[in-house]
């Protein structure tokens, strides 16, 4: 009747209705604990970085290649940050700007706006 009980060697097969009810009660408690744990994981997942948008570009049209980039890293609520690296012969500059609800209080370059747009696009396989 309870073949799944045989996986646990400590658990013996119930002999009467009372033991079955006790076993069902234990199962209900375990399911409730698992449900609470799953809810915690869901709440944490919303705050984790899960949307990505990347744009490579050449800030100096007359020389070099697409060595510069903007990358947006956002959570489920479109909060996170955008990082831009501008590569030039004399050096490399890196900027980070916070993003809240898909927008920033700092002025954004076109590449940064595009990275955020890619990250927030529901059809983007990376987001």
C-alpha positions in Angstrom: 0.0 0.0 0.0 2.7 2.5 1.0 5.6 1.4 -1.2 7.2 4.9 -1.0 7.7 4.3 2.7 10.2 1.5 2.0 12.7 4.1 0.7 13.1 5.3 4.3 14.3 2.3 6.3 13.5 4.0 9.6 9.8 4.3 8.6 7.7 1.2 9.1 4.5 0.6 7.2 1.5 1.9 9.1 -0.5 -0.8 10.9 -3.7 1.1 11.7 -5.7 4.2 10.8 -4.1 6.2 13.6 -0.6 5.7 12.3 -1.8 6.6 8.8 -3.3 9.9 10.1 -0.1 10.6 12.0 1.9 10.0 8.8 -0.4 12.3 6.8 -0.1 15.0 9.5 3.7 14.7 9.2 3.5 15.0 5.4 1.3 18.1 5.7 3.8 19.7 8.0 6.7 18.8 5.6 4.7 20.2 2.7 4.0 23.4 4.6 7.8 23.8 5.4 8.7 23.2 1.8 6.1 25.8 0.7 7.5 28.4 3.1 11.0 27.7 1.8 9.9 28.0 -1.8 8.2 31.4 -1.0 11.5 32.6 0.5 13.4 31.5 -2.7 10.8 33.4 -4.9 11.2 36.5 -2.8 15.0 36.4 -3.1 14.8 35.6 -6.8 12.9 38.9 -7.5 15.9 40.8 -6.0 18.6 38.9 -7.9 20.1 40.2 -11.1 18.4 38.4 -13.9 18.1 40.7 -16.8 21.1 41.6 -19.0 21.6 44.0 -21.9 25.0 44.5 -23.6 25.9 47.1 -26.3 29.4 47.3 -27.8 30.4 50.4 -29.6 33.2 52.6 -30.9 33.2 56.0 -29.2 35.8 57.3 -31.7 34.4 56.8 -35.2 37.8 57.6 -36.9 39.9 55.0 -35.1 39.7 51.7 -33.4 37.0 49.1 -33.1 34.0 48.3 -30.9 36.2 47.9 -27.8 33.9 50.0 -25.6 30.7 48.6 -24.0 27.7 49.3 -21.8 26.1 46.5 -19.8 22.9 46.7 -17.9 22.3 44.3 -15.0 18.8 44.4 -13.6 16.5 42.5 -11.3 12.8 41.5 -11.9 11.7 45.1 -10.9 14.2 46.6 -13.4 16.4 47.8 -10.6 20.2 47.5 -10.8 22.9 49.3 -12.5 24.5 50.0 -15.9 28.3 49.9 -16.4 30.0 51.6 -19.3 33.6 51.1 -20.3 35.1 53.6 -22.8 38.3 52.3 -24.3 40.8 54.7 -25.9 44.5 54.8 -26.8 45.3 56.9 -23.8 43.4 54.7 -21.3 40.2 53.2 -20.2 37.3 54.9 -18.3 34.7 53.0 -16.5 31.4 54.5 -15.3 28.6 52.9 -13.2 25.1 54.4 -12.8 22.3 53.1 -10.6 19.0 52.1 -12.3 15.6 52.1 -10.7 12.4 51.1 -12.5 14.4 51.1 -15.8 15.6 54.7 -15.4 18.5 56.5 -13.8 18.8 59.8 -12.0 22.1 60.3 -14.0 22.1 61.3 -17.6 22.5 58.2 -19.8 24.3 57.8 -23.1 22.5 56.3 -26.1 24.4 53.1 -25.6 23.4 52.9 -21.9 19.8 53.5 -22.8 20.0 50.7 -25.4 21.6 48.3 -22.9 18.7 49.0 -20.5 16.2 48.6 -23.3 17.7 45.2 -24.2 17.6 44.1 -20.6 14.0 45.1 -20.1 12.7 43.8 -23.4 10.6 40.7 -22.6 11.5 39.1 -26.0 15.2 39.4 -25.3 16.4 35.8 -24.5 19.1 37.2 -22.1 16.5 39.0 -20.0 
